[in-house]
Structure formats: C-alpha cells, structure tokens
Amino acid sequence: MVLQLFSGIGKKATQGCPCGYFNHPEKECICPPGTVQKYLSKISGPLLDRIDLHVEVTPVNFTELASDRLAERSEFIRERVIKARDIQAERFDNRPDLHANAQMSPQMVRDICKISEAGQSLLKKAMEKLGLSARAYDRILKVSRTIADLAGSEEIQLEHLAEAIQFRSLDREGWAG
C-alpha cells in the first residue's frame, strides 16, 4: 500500500492500484497494463513534494510476524526521540517560533544542514536521477538532519543523507513500473 497517511484522499487512492496488490510480496497485481501508472498519477508531484517521508508499506507475512527475532524496544526508541527533540530545542533556543528541524526556512537549512563534499555529490546524483525539486532538496536535508539527531551525531553523515534520500521513493521515475 502507498501513502497510508493520506486520509483525505480516500482508501482507494492510498493503495498502489485498484486491485490493491501492486508490489504485494505474495499476491499478483491483476490490473491491466498502464492502469497502475494512471492510478498512481492521481497523486500529484507538487503534493508529494510537500511530504517529508514516502514509505511504501507492504503486508507482513505470518512467518515474519511469528518469528522470535528481537526488535528494538519501544523504550529505547522513545529515549532516542526525546534526545533528538532536546537537541532540536537547544538548536532553536533563540527562535521561540521553531521547535523542530521540519520548521526550518530554506536559509536555515543552508546554515544548519551542512554536508560534506561526498554528501553533496550523493545528493546531486539523487537530484539528477530522481528529478527532484528544490523543495525535495530542502526536505532531504531536514530529514537527514533529524536522522543525525536521532543517531546523536553533530554532523550529517553520508549514511544519514542516504537514508533521507531513500525516504523519497515516490519521487522515483516510473516507480510504478
């Protein structure tokens, strides 16, 4: 399923296609050729541009649900989020109107979200390959700053930037096939 959070669009538009099985790990999509792309094109580029995280969610099979694999405990995740929020509160201490990285202006993004030359090269390649907009560029930097905050890193590392770029999956040309 795609864009599960889009409650205002309606249930059908939040799925990858009319039959609901596009990119399903176990079931075959039965939609005719071109239908999926037409269906997904209902979600406009400018709308997607305004969303920081694009996450495609596929059903979890029974074997994964029933596995004994250990997952990170919620308490630890909560602690990391609280620390990241504290870092951001300190970062914006002199700006009472700002509380989180997502609220930064484009100029603040340039000042606060500095990346290495390797990071600039990676982001340039992503921008060109995915055809990203200036708005997407800023959002990637804001998300990478947040990922770095969650990791307790003062600097945005290459892996933080790469993860943020991956969250732009719906910007990919032809992701619908």
N, C-alpha and C positions, 0 to 999 in steps of 0.2 A: 504494500500500500504506500501511497505517496501523500505527503502533506496532511498527515493525520490531524494536525492542529488547526486546519482551516475549517472551523465550524461554520463560518459564514458562507462557504462555497457550496456546501451540500455534500452528502455522503458519496454520491457517485463521482463527483469531481475529486474527491480525496483518494480514490483508488486509481491505479495505473491505467485501467481500461474499463470498458463497460462490463466485461465478464468478471472482472476482479482478480484475474490470475496472472496479469503481466508481472514478470520477474518472480513468480512464486517458485520456491525451491522444489516443490514436488508435483505441482499441477500445471498442465499445459494451457497457455492462453489460447482461446478458440476464436479470438477476434480476427476478422478479415484483414489482409494487408492494408496498411495506411490508417486503419482505424485507431490504433494506439496513438500514433503521432497526432492525428486530428483531435483525439480526445484530450491528450496532454497539452495541446496548444491552447486550450481554453484558459490555462493559467498563464497569464502574460509575463513576458520578460521584465517589464517595469515592476510588476507585483513581486516576482521572485527576487528582484534586486533589493527590495526592502526587507527581506527576511535574512537574518544572520546565519541561521543553520538550516541546511537542507539535509534531512536524514530520511533515507528510504528504509522503511520497516517491513521486513518480511516475516511471515509466521514462523514461530519456533516449533520445531518438531518434537514429538514426545520423548525421543531419546535424549535430546538436549535438556528438556525440562526435568527428566528423571535422573540425570547424571549426578554423581557425587562431587563434581568439580566445585572447588571452592571459589566463591566470588568475593569481591571486596565488600567488607561490611559497611552498612549504611552509616554507622557512627564515624568511621574513618573518612568517608566521603564528605559527610557533614562538617567535620573538623577542617578539611581542606577548603571547602567552600567558605566557611566562616573566616579562615585565614586570608583567603583571596579577597573577600569583601573588606576585611580590615586593611589590607594593602591598598585597595582602591579608595577607601575612605581617607586614608592618610595621603594618598596621591592627590586627591581633590579637596583636601582640608581647607584650602583657601578659596574654594568655589562652592558655596552652600547650595547652588542650583544643580551641582553634579554629584552623583553618588556611585556611578559605575562606568566602566570603560565604554559601554554602548552609547553613552550620552555625549561622548567627546565630539567636538566640532572637527571639520576636516583639518584645520590648522593645528589643533591639539593632537590629532592623530600623527601629523608630521613631526611634531615636537616630542611626543611621548613614545611613539611606536617605532623607534629606530631599529633597523635591521642591518645585518652585515652585508658585504658585497655578495656573498654566496646566497643570502636570503633575497637580495634584490634580483639576482639572476634567476632564482627559482620563481619568484613572483612574476617577473617579466615573462618567463616562458609560460606560466599558467595563464597570465592575462592574454597572451597571444593565442595559445592553443584553445582556451575555452571562450575566447571572445568576450572577456569580462569588461564591465563598465567601470567608470571612476567610482561609482557608489559601491560596487562589489570590491574594488581595491581597498577602500576605506574599511569596509566591513571585515574583510580578511585580516587587516592589520589589527582592528579592535578585538576580533576573536582570538587572534594569535597572542595578543597582549593578555587576554583573560586566561588562555591556556597556560601561558608562562606564569601568571599569578597563581594559578592552581598548583603548578609544579614548584612554587616557591622560588622562581628564577627572576632575578633582577633584569636580565636581558631576554629578549625574544630570540630563542634558539631556532636553528633550522628545522628541527622536528616540530616545534610549536607552529611555525609557519606552514609546514607541510600538512599538519593536521587540520589547520584552519582552511587551507585550500581544499582539502578533501570534503569539508562540510559545504562546499559549493557544488555538489554533484548535479543538481538540477540545471546548472548553467552549461553543462557539457553538451556540445553539439550532438544532436542525434542520440541522446541517451535513451530515447525510446526506440532505438533500433534502426 
